[in-house]
Amino acid sequence: MFPSRRSCAVRRLWRGRCQNGGLQGGLKPLTHSLFKRLREDQLEMLARAVEAGGAEDRVGCVSLVRSGVNHWPQVLTCKLFRWPDLRCPHQLKRLSICDCSRRSVEDSGLVCCNPYHFSRLCDPESPPPPYSKLSPSKNQNNIDDFLEDNFAYDQRAIEPSNNTSDLWPDFGLAPHLSREAHWCSVAYWEHRTRVGRLYAVHEPSVGVFCDLPRGNGFCLGQLHVADRHEMVRRTRGKIGRGILLSREWDGVWAYNRSEHPVFVNSPTLGPPNSRRLSVHKVQPGYSVKIFDYDKARALQRTAILDFPDGPYDPNSIRISFAKGWGPCYSRQFITSCPCWLEILLNHS
């Protein structure tokens, strides 16, 4: 007999998991339980997402209806297929490309378990709630126990809570944000030379990438320059899927989709009232809030700072691909980096 599409999708998922390492602790029965709950088309979609490794944006949400205490299938799939060292649910951030990030979908009780609709947080935004299972001082390295207690689909059933804000922070897009006016412009630089025109961003999120055929947004591969420096060519080869910029209710976020780190300097990332240039390294698969609205309002009441590498703009962010700069690097100035972006926020 020919195998069913369902069994083929499950085998593809197990194969993807084996390539990422063996299952630990009690994750195997939890994985079986998850696969049983997913429909055939959802298993196929999850297998496509895992095989594409996040390269295909058209793979949509793999949504499950919340059931009792089973709020955490996304933690399980992220640990299985992306980050085996994941310790805490609050190390994850849901991306803006996920339909479940919208409040209208969230209110319906759906949760997405597509692991490529999530990223790792560089730093926790706030301490996790004082639940014994989530506290960083207890069981930090024992997420297997946490999943077993909170992902027992077949063993327990209690009334689901309507208030999900205490279980998962809502990083969805604010509904009042207007799509008519552009909220930022992106400039691409190679060393001291700006290449191409400013790219105005009207949608809530935009990808900045190099040569991804199915990408959507600002394609740097279309910007041609005669006699590029060899260092620029090598660095452009590392951009790959690039970054995803998104404007959300609390600020502007950047998700590193490439296979190499990116480096960020922003007025709101460094310590307040600091005159030292602060450049943050963002590893592949991680997100960071590159511009915080509340901190920006506080900075408006302070004196303008002077930086050695040019005028200070309180509404601009600089992102360098693969190469860092500043006091901790051989390149002291952003203009010494081969490929970098300038994000100019529009507050008009």
Sequence and secondary structure as in RCSB ss.txt:
>XXXX:A:sequence
MFPSRRSCAVRRLWRGRCQNGGLQGGLKPLTHSLFKRLREDQLEMLARAVEAGGAEDRVGCVSLVRSGVNHWPQV
LTCKLFRWPDLRCPHQLKRLSICDCSRRSVEDSGLVCCNPYHFSRLCDPESPPPPYSKLSPSKNQNNIDDFLEDN
FAYDQRAIEPSNNTSDLWPDFGLAPHLSREAHWCSVAYWEHRTRVGRLYAVHEPSVGVFCDLPRGNGFCLGQLHV
ADRHEMVRRTRGKIGRGILLSREWDGVWAYNRSEHPVFVNSPTLGPPNSRRLSVHKVQPGYSVKIFDYDKARALQ
RTAILDFPDGPYDPNSIRISFAKGWGPCYSRQFITSCPCWLEILLNHS
>XXXX:A:secstr
    HHHHHHHHHHHHHHHT    TTHHHHHHHHHHHS HHHHHHHHHHHHHTT  TT    EEE BTTB  HHH
HHHHHHT TT   GGGEEE TT GGGSHHHHTTTEEE  GGGEEEESS SS   S TTT TTSSTT HHHHHHHH
  TTT      S  TTTS      TT  SSS SEEEEEEETTEEEEEEEEE SSEEEEESS TT  EEEGGG   
TT  HHHHHHHTTTTT EEEEEETTEEEEEE SSS EEEE TTTS TT  S   EEE TTEEEEEEEHHHHHHHT
TS    BTTB   TTEEEEEES   STTSS  SGGGSSSEEEEEE   
